[in-house]
Amino acid sequence: RAGFGSTVHLRTENGDTIVYQLVMPEDSDVERGMISTSSPIGRALLNREEGDEVKVMVPSGIRRFELVKLITVHDSD
């Protein structure tokens, strides 16, 4: 399940893939693919698994993703 330190590969509605690492708020840097676990997208990804559909309400509306790959801190040991 996705949690702090996980790297997630998300497929967007238009088929693009985005890679994010879930980090603490003080370490977030969207330009480098590091999003806070307290951000709307970060919160929506917590406890999700590969294959899950994720819907997120962001200022521009609802965004939908599919979690296509998940690497947890335990996997990277």
Contacts in CASP RR format, 6 or more apart in sequence:
PFRMAT RR
TARGET T0000
AUTHOR 0000-0000-0000
METHOD contacts of the structure
MODEL  1
RAGFGSTVHLRTENGDTIVYQLVMPEDSDVERGMISTSSPIGRALLNREE
GDEVKVMVPSGIRRFELVKLITVHDSD
1 46 0 8 1.000
1 47 0 8 1.000
1 48 0 8 1.000
1 49 0 8 1.000
1 70 0 8 1.000
1 72 0 8 1.000
2 8 0 8 1.000
2 22 0 8 1.000
2 45 0 8 1.000
2 46 0 8 1.000
2 47 0 8 1.000
2 48 0 8 1.000
2 49 0 8 1.000
2 67 0 8 1.000
2 70 0 8 1.000
2 72 0 8 1.000
3 22 0 8 1.000
3 37 0 8 1.000
3 45 0 8 1.000
3 46 0 8 1.000
3 47 0 8 1.000
3 72 0 8 1.000
4 22 0 8 1.000
4 23 0 8 1.000
4 24 0 8 1.000
4 37 0 8 1.000
4 73 0 8 1.000
5 21 0 8 1.000
5 22 0 8 1.000
5 23 0 8 1.000
5 72 0 8 1.000
5 73 0 8 1.000
6 21 0 8 1.000
6 22 0 8 1.000
6 45 0 8 1.000
6 70 0 8 1.000
6 71 0 8 1.000
6 72 0 8 1.000
6 73 0 8 1.000
7 19 0 8 1.000
7 20 0 8 1.000
7 21 0 8 1.000
7 22 0 8 1.000
7 70 0 8 1.000
7 71 0 8 1.000
7 76 0 8 1.000
8 19 0 8 1.000
8 20 0 8 1.000
8 21 0 8 1.000
8 22 0 8 1.000
8 45 0 8 1.000
8 48 0 8 1.000
8 67 0 8 1.000
8 69 0 8 1.000
8 70 0 8 1.000
8 71 0 8 1.000
9 17 0 8 1.000
9 18 0 8 1.000
9 19 0 8 1.000
9 67 0 8 1.000
9 68 0 8 1.000
9 69 0 8 1.000
9 70 0 8 1.000
10 17 0 8 1.000
10 18 0 8 1.000
10 19 0 8 1.000
10 20 0 8 1.000
10 54 0 8 1.000
10 65 0 8 1.000
10 66 0 8 1.000
10 67 0 8 1.000
10 68 0 8 1.000
11 17 0 8 1.000
11 65 0 8 1.000
11 66 0 8 1.000
11 68 0 8 1.000
12 18 0 8 1.000
12 63 0 8 1.000
12 64 0 8 1.000
12 65 0 8 1.000
13 63 0 8 1.000
13 64 0 8 1.000
13 65 0 8 1.000
17 68 0 8 1.000
18 65 0 8 1.000
19 33 0 8 1.000
20 33 0 8 1.000
20 34 0 8 1.000
20 35 0 8 1.000
20 41 0 8 1.000
20 42 0 8 1.000
20 45 0 8 1.000
21 33 0 8 1.000
21 34 0 8 1.000
21 35 0 8 1.000
22 35 0 8 1.000
22 36 0 8 1.000
22 37 0 8 1.000
22 42 0 8 1.000
22 45 0 8 1.000
22 46 0 8 1.000
23 34 0 8 1.000
23 35 0 8 1.000
23 36 0 8 1.000
23 37 0 8 1.000
24 36 0 8 1.000
24 37 0 8 1.000
25 36 0 8 1.000
25 37 0 8 1.000
25 38 0 8 1.000
25 39 0 8 1.000
27 34 0 8 1.000
27 36 0 8 1.000
28 34 0 8 1.000
28 35 0 8 1.000
28 36 0 8 1.000
28 39 0 8 1.000
35 41 0 8 1.000
35 42 0 8 1.000
36 42 0 8 1.000
37 43 0 8 1.000
37 46 0 8 1.000
40 56 0 8 1.000
40 57 0 8 1.000
40 58 0 8 1.000
41 56 0 8 1.000
41 58 0 8 1.000
41 63 0 8 1.000
44 54 0 8 1.000
44 55 0 8 1.000
44 56 0 8 1.000
45 54 0 8 1.000
45 67 0 8 1.000
48 54 0 8 1.000
48 67 0 8 1.000
48 70 0 8 1.000
49 67 0 8 1.000
49 70 0 8 1.000
50 67 0 8 1.000
50 68 0 8 1.000
50 69 0 8 1.000
50 70 0 8 1.000
51 66 0 8 1.000
51 67 0 8 1.000
51 68 0 8 1.000
52 66 0 8 1.000
52 67 0 8 1.000
53 64 0 8 1.000
53 65 0 8 1.000
53 66 0 8 1.000
53 67 0 8 1.000
54 64 0 8 1.000
54 65 0 8 1.000
54 66 0 8 1.000
54 67 0 8 1.000
55 62 0 8 1.000
55 63 0 8 1.000
55 64 0 8 1.000
56 62 0 8 1.000
56 63 0 8 1.000
56 64 0 8 1.000
56 65 0 8 1.000
END
